[in-house]
Amino acid sequence: MSSETQASDSGAPATNRRVSFAKVALMCVVATAVVSIALNGLIILATKVALGPRGGMDPFLVALCLAPNALLAVIAAMVCVPCFGIEQARKAASIILACAMVYLAGAYECFQIAKDVRAKAFHQLAARSAGLVRAIESYHDQRQRYPDHLEDLVPDFLPSVPTTGMGACPEYTYVVNPENPEWYKGNPYIVCVNRPSYIRS
C-alpha cells in the first residue's frame, strides 16, 4: 500500500466525523427552532383569541407556563460558555449553546408579533368606537351637556350601547369630567376599556 493511499484512508474518518457533527448540529438547531416557534407561537394565538369577539384565552398564563423553558435556555447558554475551554466538551457545548440561542430568538420574535397583534387590535377598536364618540358629541350638541351614562344615548342617538368587540374587555368605560383632565389632554369625557393586565402594553 502506497503512502498516498494510507494518508487518504487516515483522513477519511476525520472528514466523516466533521460531516456527521455538522449534520447533528444542523438537525438540533432546526428542531429547536421548530419547537420554539410552535410553543411560543401559542402566545400569538392566545393574544388573538383574547382580543377577538369571544375571548377565552389568557396570554399571560400561557407566557407564565412557557417562562421555565426560556429560563432553562438562558441557564444552558451560561453553562456552555465556560465549557468551550474543555476540548472534550467543546462540540457538545457549541450545539447546546446554538440551540439555546435559537430558542430564545424564537421566543423573542413571537413576543414581538404578539405585541404587534395587540397594537393592531386596539387600533381597530379605536376605529370601531368612532360611532360611539359621534353619538356622544351629537348628544352634547342637542342638549348642551354630555350624557352621564352611555345608556342615556339610547334610543335617540344609538339603538343600544355598543360593545368593544373584544372578549377580554367587552364593555366600554365612560367617565364625564375626569378627575385629572390633564391626563386626557383636557377632554371633558373619556371613553376607554379596562384592559386586563395580561394585554396591557
Secondary structure, 3 states (H helix, E strand, C coil): CCHHHHHHHHHHHHHHHHHHHHHHHHHHHHHHHHHHHHHHHHHHHHHHHHCCCCCCCCHHHHHHHHHHHHHHHHHHHHHHHHHCCCHHHHHHHHHHHHHHHHHHHHHHHHHHHHHHHHHHHHHHHHHHCHHHHHHHHHHHHHHCCCCCCHHHHCCCCCCCCCCCCCCCCCCEEEEECCCCHHHHCCCCEEEEECCCHHHCC
